[in-house]
């Protein structure tokens, strides 16, 4: 029987265990091979987690001393609230950890961190084809009804 799932802040010493999760997340979204992220982006992202001036944070899920999931989130201002809002930027678990409550535990940990920071909202997006994730999301949040547009500049 597998051990308890522990959700905790990422630590500097976690890089080698975090990186395969990060790579798995990016591969899932088509950012691998010729379209892989520049390693400089990964390095800066990692450093931001430990910079107190940055609004970017990371939690990891651990079971039996092995990292099995990650979540990255950030706080930002909005024009419709006084308190900061929380954007859940990235969520990923190993294939073996899926369906075991790891994703839900990571999301709920972000909810708790957001609440503690005075935020009244956590939001995120997922790809329209990610039906597996949407089954979880439908249980832990409500669809906003908004469609996301973007343009690289």
Long-range contacts (C-beta under 8 A, 24 or more apart in sequence): 2-63, 2-64, 2-100, 3-63, 3-64, 4-63, 5-61, 5-62, 5-63, 5-68, 5-100, 5-101, 5-102, 5-105, 6-61, 6-62, 6-63, 7-59, 7-60, 7-61, 7-62, 7-105, 7-106, 7-109, 8-59, 8-60, 8-62, 9-57, 9-58, 9-59, 9-60, 10-49, 10-58, 10-59, 10-60, 10-70, 12-50, 14-60, 14-67, 15-46, 17-60, 17-66, 17-67, 18-46, 18-58, 18-60, 18-67, 18-70, 21-60, 21-67, 21-68, 21-69, 21-70, 21-92, 21-93, 21-94, 22-70, 22-90, 22-92, 24-92, 24-94, 25-70, 25-90, 25-91, 25-92, 28-92, 29-127, 45-72, 55-84, 56-89, 57-113, 59-106, 59-109, 59-110, 59-113, 61-93, 61-97, 61-102, 61-105, 61-106, 63-97, 63-102, 68-93, 68-94, 68-96, 68-97, 68-102, 69-93, 69-94, 69-97, 69-102, 69-103, 69-106, 70-106, 71-106, 71-107, 71-109, 71-110, 73-110, 73-113, 73-114, 73-122, 75-114, 75-117, 75-119, 81-120, 81-121, 83-118, 83-119, 83-120, 84-117, 84-118, 84-119, 85-119, 85-120, 85-121, 85-122, 85-123, 86-110, 86-113, 86-114, 86-117, 86-119, 86-121, 86-122, 86-123, 87-122, 87-123, 87-124, 88-122, 88-123, 88-124, 89-124, 91-124, 91-133, 98-132, 103-133, 103-136, 104-136, 104-139, 104-140, 107-136, 107-140, 107-141, 108-140
